[in-house]
Structures are given as structure tokens and as C-alpha cells.
Amino acid sequence: MSTGSQLERAVELGARFLANVETVVHGKTDEIRLVLSALVCGGHVLLEDVPGTAKTVLARSIAGSVAGASFARVQCTPDLQPTDVTGLSVFNQRDRDFEFRPGPIFANVVLVDEINRAMPKTQSALLEGMAEQQVTIDGVTRELPEPFLVLATENPIEQEGTFPLPEAQLDRFFLRTALGYPSAQDELRIVEEQVDVHPLRRLRPVLTLGEVAGITAAVRAVYIDPLLREWAISLVRATRDVENVAIGSSVRGSISLERAARAWALLSGRDYVVPGDVEQLFLPVVTHRIVFTPSFVALARETGWERATLDFRDRCLALAPPPGAELELEALAAAE
């Protein structure tokens, strides 16, 4: 199959995937596209949101849209042990030998609910699998399935009895986002749809595991202009120099932003990246990788996190303007 045909097929499959998930999760097109972008890039997502915003439904609908995909849920508590996630070897008395019983991490889509309630040792076991796509148990390394997506959630309103993720572990997440509450119209639709049976019961697969792998391969063929790639890197590098930042984004931020832009473009029906893709993905990809100063955190509490991060993005854009912005400014100056 030619590259052009491969991209056309991937665009069609991506649109089908997105539409199928939207039959269950309403009014969250951009958020769903973000999560699917992480899936086809081999990344993982941190959902920081209040309870009851369809995080579990989203994870189940993604797994339910792919024939043969498995789903697992891990409810994190302080007494959750690493082996509760990875699995362990138990002695089989009939065979008089140890046999491995895989844990929930051996699923294609894994929902890790309230990850910050698990002990650091358990968090590390989970994040090792996310980073390496394999786990080592009793000296034996076992590969995790393809595709492999971890959706980890955090509750921003309850911090008592939690173990916040260190910055080095947050950096392992491809992106961070939130679903938020639905609109009034979407909430009415959700209530009406669940009168008889949950929409997940009616969800049917529309892709195979092989077709998801095909989308992943096609993402690598999406065109990004060298100027856009350089700008994406400059934008991430600007986070290290901008005001009110103690530690800027790592190189993983540059890698993730470039990959996410190509996946986002494909899932938006294009085989090329435009500047708006990079700008729209900048905050979901980099904010969790940054250590802000106490003054920024205090300001965010006053003005709201969304407004504070938008101001932060504008300052980064001022340090690293989009390609062609300099030419536009020169043209305006000449016109005046």
C-alpha cells in the first residue's frame, strides 16, 4: 500500500474510532481526540478531574471500540501492592511448579483510578510498565500488549491520604487533560440514554487491533514541515526561560509535542500538521512537566488555573513566535 493510501485509510479509521467513542461520551470531541492521539503514539494520559465526569466510561468505550482489546481497572488505595498491578507467581500444587498469574496491567486499556492514592512503590511499578512496555517479575521480563494505554486519574479536590506523583514520574505521561462537566444539553442526553440501559451495553467494535496498529504506523508518515518541528522545539525550550517557572519541560516534552501534533492532524482528517495543532496541544503536553514557582501557584489560585496557564502559554509564544510571525510584524511595520 502506498503512503498516500495508507494515510487515507488511517484518516478514515481514525474518524470511525472517534465517532464510535462519541456515541457514549458526548460533547467532548477535543478531549477524546487527545486521548486517542496518545493511544496511537504509544503514550499515556493523566486525567485530573472531579468524580463523575465519564473517565471510566471513556476508557471502557475506547477498549470496546476495538475488537479483541482488553480492559482492566485498578482502584488505587494505600494498601495496593505492586504485585496487585503486575501480577505474581503462585505455586500450582497439581503441577508442583510456579505459574504466573498476570495482573491488570496486562490489558490493552488500563484505567488507574486515583493513582495518587497508591504508595510510591506501587506507582513506580506501574510507571515502569508505562515507560518500558514490559514488567520484570521474579527475574522474568514479560512484554505488555499492543496497543497499550494507561489512563490514570487524579482527584484535584481531595489531597488527604494521597501520595502526589513526583515531577520525574509526571514526565512519563504523554499528556494531561480533563473532561470536565458536560453542557446542559449533553447532560440531558446522558440522563435520557441511561433510563433503560447504559450506552456501553450497546457499543460495538468498529476497528481491529491490527487497524489500530495501522493508524500508529500512519502517524509516522504525517507530514510536518521542518520549520514547524523547529518551532515546536523552540516553544518547549521557551518554558525553561519564561518567568515564574522554576524548572522547564524536559526533552520528552519536545518529543511528545511533535508526535502529538502529527497524531492530532491525522485524527482531524489531515495528512499534514498546521501551526494551530502545535499551539492547541502545547498546554496538554507540557504543563505537567513544569515546576512553577510559588508566586505562579499563588496567582493561579486567585485567577484560576485555566487563565494562569493561558497567560503562561502566551508568554512562551512571545519568546518563540510561530513561523512567519516575524515576517507579518515586519509587513505591518512597513505598512505603517
C-alpha positions as CSV (number, residue, x, y, z in Angstrom):
1,M,0.0,0.0,0.0
2,S,1.4,3.4,-0.9
3,T,2.0,6.1,1.7
4,G,-0.9,8.2,0.4
5,S,-3.3,5.2,0.5
6,Q,-2.1,4.3,4.0
7,L,-2.8,7.8,5.2
8,E,-6.2,8.0,3.6
9,R,-7.1,4.6,5.2
10,A,-5.8,5.8,8.6
11,V,-7.8,9.0,8.4
12,E,-11.0,7.0,7.7
13,L,-10.3,4.6,10.6
14,G,-9.5,7.4,13.0
15,A,-12.7,9.2,12.2
16,R,-14.6,5.9,12.7
17,F,-12.9,5.4,16.0
18,L,-13.6,8.9,17.2
19,A,-17.3,8.8,16.1
20,N,-17.9,5.4,17.9
21,V,-16.5,6.7,21.2
22,E,-18.6,9.8,20.9
23,T,-21.8,7.7,20.8
24,V,-21.1,7.1,24.5
25,V,-19.1,10.2,25.6
26,H,-21.0,13.3,24.4
27,G,-19.7,16.8,23.8
28,K,-16.0,16.1,24.4
29,T,-14.6,15.7,20.9
30,D,-11.3,17.5,21.5
31,E,-10.7,15.6,24.8
32,I,-11.4,12.3,23.1
33,R,-9.1,13.2,20.2
34,L,-6.4,14.0,22.7
35,V,-6.7,10.6,24.4
36,L,-6.8,8.8,21.0
37,S,-3.7,10.7,19.9
38,A,-1.9,9.4,23.0
39,L,-3.1,5.8,22.2
40,V,-1.8,5.8,18.6
41,C,1.5,7.4,19.7
42,G,2.1,4.8,22.4
43,G,1.7,7.3,25.2
44,H,-0.4,7.5,28.3
45,V,-2.8,10.1,29.8
46,L,-3.2,11.7,33.2
47,L,-6.8,12.8,33.7
48,E,-7.0,15.3,36.6
49,D,-10.7,15.8,37.1
50,V,-13.6,15.7,39.6
51,P,-15.6,12.5,40.1
52,G,-18.5,11.7,37.7
53,T,-17.1,13.2,34.5
54,A,-17.1,9.9,32.4
55,K,-13.4,9.0,32.8
56,T,-14.3,5.3,33.3
57,V,-16.8,5.4,30.5
58,L,-14.2,6.9,28.2
59,A,-11.7,4.2,29.0
60,R,-14.3,1.4,28.5
61,S,-15.6,2.9,25.3
62,I,-12.1,3.1,23.8
63,A,-11.5,-0.6,24.6
64,G,-15.0,-1.5,23.5
65,S,-14.4,0.1,20.1
66,V,-11.6,-2.2,19.2
67,A,-12.3,-5.9,18.6
68,G,-10.1,-8.1,20.8
69,A,-9.0,-5.3,23.0
70,S,-9.0,-6.0,26.7
71,F,-9.8,-3.5,29.5
72,A,-8.8,-3.5,33.2
73,R,-9.4,-1.2,36.1
74,V,-7.1,-0.6,39.1
75,Q,-8.7,1.2,42.1
76,C,-5.7,2.7,43.9
77,T,-5.7,2.6,47.7
78,P,-2.8,3.0,50.2
79,D,-2.6,-0.8,50.7
80,L,-2.4,-1.6,47.0
81,Q,0.8,-3.6,46.4
82,P,3.0,-3.7,43.2
83,T,2.0,-7.3,42.6
84,D,-1.7,-6.3,42.6
85,V,-0.9,-4.4,39.5
86,T,1.8,-6.5,37.7
87,G,0.7,-10.0,38.8
88,L,2.7,-12.7,40.6
89,S,3.8,-16.3,40.5
90,V,1.8,-18.8,42.6
91,F,2.6,-22.4,43.4
92,N,0.4,-24.9,41.5
93,Q,0.1,-27.9,43.7
94,R,-1.1,-30.1,40.8
95,D,1.9,-29.4,38.6
96,R,4.2,-28.8,41.5
97,D,5.6,-25.7,39.9
98,F,5.1,-22.0,40.0
99,E,2.8,-20.4,37.4
100,F,2.5,-16.7,36.6
101,R,-0.9,-15.0,37.0
102,P,-0.8,-11.7,35.2
103,G,-2.2,-8.6,36.8
104,P,-4.4,-5.9,35.4
105,I,-1.5,-4.1,33.7
106,F,-1.6,-6.9,31.0
107,A,-4.6,-5.3,29.3
108,N,-4.7,-3.0,26.2
109,V,-6.5,-0.2,28.1
110,V,-5.8,0.2,31.8
111,L,-7.8,2.6,33.9
112,V,-5.8,3.5,37.1
113,D,-8.3,5.3,39.3
114,E,-6.9,7.8,41.7
115,I,-3.3,6.9,41.1
116,N,-2.1,9.4,43.8
117,R,-3.7,7.2,46.5
118,A,-1.3,4.3,45.8
119,M,2.0,4.1,47.6
120,P,5.1,5.4,45.7
121,K,6.4,1.8,45.4
122,T,3.2,0.8,43.6
123,Q,3.2,3.9,41.5
124,S,6.8,3.1,40.4
125,A,5.8,-0.5,39.4
126,L,3.0,0.9,37.2
127,L,5.1,3.7,35.7
128,E,7.9,1.3,34.9
129,G,5.5,-0.7,32.7
130,M,4.3,2.5,31.1
131,A,7.8,3.6,30.2
132,E,9.3,0.3,29.1
133,Q,6.1,-1.5,28.0
134,Q,7.3,-4.5,29.9
135,V,7.5,-5.7,33.5
136,T,10.0,-7.9,35.2
137,I,8.7,-10.3,37.8
138,D,10.8,-13.0,39.5
139,G,13.6,-12.2,37.1
140,V,11.5,-12.8,34.0
141,T,10.7,-9.9,31.7
142,R,7.2,-10.0,30.2
143,E,6.1,-7.8,27.3
144,L,2.9,-5.8,27.7
145,P,0.3,-5.9,24.8
146,E,0.0,-3.7,21.8
147,P,-1.6,-1.2,21.8
148,F,-1.1,-0.3,25.5
149,L,-2.8,2.8,27.0
150,V,-2.9,3.8,30.7
151,L,-5.5,6.3,31.7
152,A,-4.6,7.4,35.2
153,T,-6.9,9.7,37.2
154,E,-6.4,12.2,40.0
155,N,-9.0,13.9,42.0
156,P,-8.0,17.6,42.4
157,I,-10.3,18.3,45.3
158,E,-9.2,15.7,47.8
159,Q,-5.5,15.5,48.8
160,E,-5.8,13.9,52.2
161,G,-4.2,10.5,52.3
162,T,-2.6,10.8,48.9
163,F,1.0,10.4,47.6
164,P,1.5,13.1,44.9
165,L,3.4,11.9,41.8
166,P,6.9,13.3,41.7
167,E,7.8,15.5,38.7
168,A,10.0,12.8,37.3
169,Q,7.1,10.4,37.2
170,L,4.7,13.0,35.8
171,D,7.1,13.5,33.0
172,R,6.3,9.9,31.9
173,F,2.8,10.8,30.9
174,F,2.4,11.8,27.3
175,L,-0.2,14.4,28.1
176,R,-2.6,15.6,30.8
177,T,-6.2,16.7,30.3
178,A,-9.6,16.9,31.9
179,L,-13.0,16.0,30.6
180,G,-15.0,18.5,32.8
181,Y,-18.7,18.6,33.2
182,P,-20.9,18.3,30.1
183,S,-23.1,21.1,28.8
184,A,-26.8,21.2,29.9
185,Q,-27.9,19.7,26.6
186,D,-25.4,16.9,26.7
187,E,-26.2,16.2,30.4
188,L,-29.9,15.9,29.5
189,R,-29.0,13.5,26.7
190,I,-26.8,11.4,29.1
191,V,-29.7,11.1,31.6
192,E,-32.2,10.1,28.9
193,E,-29.9,7.5,27.3
194,Q,-29.4,5.7,30.7
195,V,-33.1,5.3,31.5
196,D,-33.2,1.8,30.2
197,V,-29.6,0.6,29.7
198,H,-26.2,2.2,29.8
199,P,-24.9,3.1,26.3
200,L,-21.8,1.0,26.8
201,R,-24.0,-2.1,26.6
202,R,-24.9,-1.1,23.0
203,L,-21.3,-0.2,22.0
204,R,-19.9,-2.4,19.3
205,P,-16.3,-2.7,18.0
206,V,-15.5,-0.7,14.8
207,L,-11.8,-1.5,14.4
208,T,-9.4,-4.4,15.0
209,L,-6.1,-4.4,16.9
210,G,-4.4,-4.6,13.5
211,E,-6.2,-1.5,12.3
212,V,-5.1,0.5,15.4
213,A,-1.6,-0.6,14.6
214,G,-2.1,0.7,11.1
215,I,-3.1,4.1,12.4
216,T,0.0,4.2,14.6
217,A,2.2,3.4,11.6
218,A,0.4,6.1,9.5
219,V,1.1,8.8,12.2
220,R,4.8,8.5,11.4
221,A,4.1,9.3,7.8
222,V,2.1,12.5,8.6
223,Y,4.0,15.5,7.1
224,I,5.3,18.2,9.5
225,D,7.3,21.0,7.9
226,P,10.9,21.4,9.3
227,L,10.0,24.9,10.3
228,L,7.0,23.7,12.4
229,R,9.2,21.0,14.0
230,E,11.8,23.6,14.9
231,W,9.1,25.9,16.3
232,A,7.6,23.1,18.4
233,I,11.1,22.5,19.9
234,S,11.6,26.3,20.4
235,L,8.3,26.5,22.2
236,V,9.2,23.8,24.6
237,R,12.6,25.3,25.2
238,A,10.9,28.6,26.0
239,T,9.4,27.0,29.1
240,R,12.9,26.9,30.5
241,D,13.3,30.7,30.2
242,V,9.9,32.1,30.8
243,E,9.0,34.0,34.0
244,N,7.5,32.1,37.0
245,V,9.0,28.8,36.0
246,A,11.4,27.0,38.3
247,I,12.1,24.0,36.1
248,G,11.0,23.9,32.4
249,S,9.9,21.0,30.3
250,S,12.3,18.1,29.6
251,V,13.3,16.9,26.1
252,R,10.4,14.4,26.4
253,G,8.1,17.5,26.1
254,S,9.6,18.2,22.7
255,I,9.3,14.6,21.5
256,S,5.7,14.3,22.7
257,L,4.6,17.7,21.3
258,E,5.9,16.8,17.8
259,R,4.4,13.3,17.9
260,A,1.1,14.5,19.3
261,A,0.8,17.2,16.6
262,R,1.1,14.5,13.9
263,A,-1.5,12.2,15.5
264,W,-3.8,15.2,16.1
265,A,-3.6,16.2,12.5
266,L,-4.4,12.6,11.3
267,L,-7.4,12.3,13.7
268,S,-8.6,15.7,12.4
269,G,-8.7,14.3,8.9
270,R,-5.4,15.8,7.6
271,D,-2.1,14.2,6.5
272,Y,-0.1,17.3,7.4
273,V,0.5,19.4,10.6
274,V,-0.6,23.1,10.8
275,P,0.7,25.6,13.4
276,G,-2.7,25.5,15.1
277,D,-2.1,21.8,16.0
278,V,1.1,22.7,17.9
279,E,-0.4,25.6,19.7
280,Q,-3.5,23.7,20.7
281,L,-1.5,20.7,22.1
282,F,1.1,22.8,23.8
283,L,-0.6,23.1,27.2
284,P,-1.8,19.4,27.5
285,V,1.6,18.1,26.6
286,V,3.9,20.4,28.7
287,T,2.1,21.8,31.8
288,H,2.5,18.6,33.9
289,R,6.2,18.6,33.0
290,I,6.9,22.0,34.5
291,V,7.6,23.1,38.1
292,F,6.1,26.5,38.6
293,T,7.3,29.0,41.2
294,P,5.3,29.6,44.4
295,S,4.3,33.0,43.0
296,F,2.8,31.5,39.9
297,V,0.9,28.9,42.1
298,A,-0.5,31.7,44.3
299,L,-1.5,33.7,41.2
300,A,-3.3,30.6,39.8
301,R,-5.3,30.2,43.0
302,E,-6.5,33.8,42.6
303,T,-7.2,33.9,38.9
304,G,-7.9,30.2,38.2
305,W,-5.6,27.6,36.8
306,E,-7.0,27.9,33.2
307,R,-6.4,31.6,33.0
308,A,-2.9,31.3,34.5
309,T,-1.8,28.6,32.1
310,L,-3.2,30.5,29.1
311,D,-1.1,33.5,30.3
312,F,1.9,31.2,30.6
313,R,1.3,29.9,27.0
314,D,1.1,33.5,25.7
315,R,4.5,34.3,27.3
316,C,6.0,31.2,25.7
317,L,4.6,32.3,22.4
318,A,6.1,35.7,22.8
319,L,9.6,34.1,23.3
320,A,9.0,31.6,20.5
321,P,6.6,33.1,17.9
322,P,5.1,30.8,15.2
323,P,6.9,30.6,11.9
324,G,6.2,33.6,9.7
325,A,5.2,35.8,12.7
326,E,8.3,37.9,12.3
327,L,7.5,38.5,8.6
328,E,4.0,39.6,9.5
329,L,5.3,42.1,12.1
330,E,7.8,43.5,9.5
331,A,5.0,43.9,7.0
332,L,2.8,45.7,9.5
333,A,5.6,48.0,10.4
334,A,6.3,48.7,6.8
335,A,2.6,49.5,6.1
336,E,2.5,52.0,9.0
